[in-house]
Amino acid sequence: MLTKQQKIEKVDAGVKDVKLSKTILFGDFSRVKVSELSVLRSELRKIGAKFQVIKKRLLRIVFEKSGIDFNPEQFDAQVGTVFSDKDIADAAQVIFKFARGTVGEDKKERFQILGGLNVVEKKFLDAAFVKAVGALPSLEVLRGQLLGTILGPAKSLLYVLSEKSRQNGEARS
């Protein structure tokens, strides 16, 4: 049990984390092992995000003090919070990949994505949206796919033209 002073410190630290964040994501970690959460924390650290467990009541107070109208007590599950100073894509990919890796014997993910918050717009993001963003390929992969799509027809045209010129060259010989 936390003392009143510890709770105040936790709320103050949470307010600081919210101010530094662009995106906050929520996940139910109740069926996940501590060792697995350590892996999640280290993966999130690599992108400059962090995973914290803050009681829902204290988290509600953090949001109230930050001017965000959101009540995390609406979640029935235990809530783990991911604070990220980047856009949603980076953190969503990490927690989506982590959730996919926690599939249990019952074929269900043990780590459940509950949703998120766009701190800049103070807008709630539902779980389906966070999962959809997390499932997208990285920006580098998308750029490569776009470049391949743009250059594909040009390469085909160059191939046809070179074959045609080669055939015309053989016909003259």
N, C-alpha and C positions, 0 to 999 in steps of 0.2 A: 504494500500500500504506500502510495506516495504521500509525502507530507505536503502541507499547504505551500511551503516555500518551493519544493520541488515542482509542484504543479504550476506555480507562477513562472518558474524558470522554463518549464516545458512550453508553456503558452508563449512566452516572450521569444523563445527560440523558433517556435512555429510561425509566429508573425514575421520574424526575420526571414525565414525560409520562403514564406509566401511572397514577400516583397521582392526577393531575388529570383522568383520563378516566373516562367511564362506559361508552363503547363504543370498541372498536378493530376496524377492518375491514381486510381484506387483499385486495390485488389484484395480478395479474400484469401488469406494465407493460412486459414485454420487447419487445413489438411496437408500442409507442406512441412517437411522436416527442417530443422534449424540449419543443417548442413547445406540444404538446397537454397535456403534464404541467403546464406553466406555467398553462394555462387551468384545469386541475383544481385546482391549488393555490390560485389566486385565488378560485374558486368555493367551495372549502372554507373559506378565510379569512373569507368573508362570513358563514358560520354559526358561526364560532369553532372550526373544526376545522383540522387540519393534516396534510399528506401528507409522509411521510418515507421515505427508503430507508435501511434498516438491515440489515446482513448478517444472514442467518438465524441464524448461530451466536451473534452478539452479541445478537440479539433473544431467543434462548432464554435467555441469561444474564440479560437484563433481566427476563424473566418469572419466572425462578427467584428473583431478588432481590426481586421484587414479591409472591412467594407464590402465583403462578399456575402451575398444572400444565398447561402447554401447550408443545408443541414445534413451532415454525414450520418446522423442517427437514423436516417431513413433506411440505411443498409442493415439487414438482419445479421449479416456475417461480421466476423472480425475484420477490421479494415487496416490494411497496410497502405501507406501513402508514399508515392513517388514524387519528389520535387525535382523539376528540371528547368534549367534556365534557357533551354532551347525549344524549338517548335515541337509539336506533338510527335512527329514522325520518328525521331531518334528513340525517345523513351518508349513509345508504343511498340516499336520493333523489338526492343529488348524484352519487354514484359510479355509480348505475344509469343516470341520464341521460347521464353522461359515457361510460359503456361503450356505450350505444345509439348514441352519436354517433361511435363509432370503428369502425363496420362497414366492413370492407375490401372489396376486389373479390371475395373469395371468399365474401361474404355472412356472414362471421363477425366477431364483435366482437374487436378487437385488444387491448382491455383486458378482462381476465377477472376477475370477482369470485371470490375464492377462499373467502371466509367471513368470520367475525368472532368477536369475544369480547365477552360481556357482562361487564365488569370487576367490577361490583357483585356479581353472582352467581357470577363466575368460571366461566362456562359458555361452551362453544364453540357458535357459530352457523354452520350449514352455508351453503354458497353459495346454495342454493335458497331458504332462508329470507330471507337478506339481499336477494336479488333480488325476492322477493315483497313484502317491506316497502318496498323502493325503488320498486316499481311502483304502490304505493298513492297515491291523490291526497293532497294536503296536508291538514292538519287543517282549514283554513278551508273548503276545497272539501267535505270530508266533512260539516262542520257545515251548510253550505248545502244539501247533498243531503238530510241528515236533516230539516232544517227544512222543505224542500219536500215531503218525504214525509209529514210530520206535518200540514202545513197543506193539502195537496192535497185530501183528502176534505172538510175543513171548507169550503174555497172552493167545491167542487162543490155541497155542501149549500146554502150561501148562494145560489148561482146558481139552483138549482132552486126554492128558496123565493121568491126575488125574481121569477122568471118566473111562478110560480104565483099570487103576489099580484097581479102585473101583469095576468094573464089574468082573475082574478076582478074586478079593477077595471074592465077593459074590458067584461066581461059585465054589470055593473051599470049601465053608462052607457047 
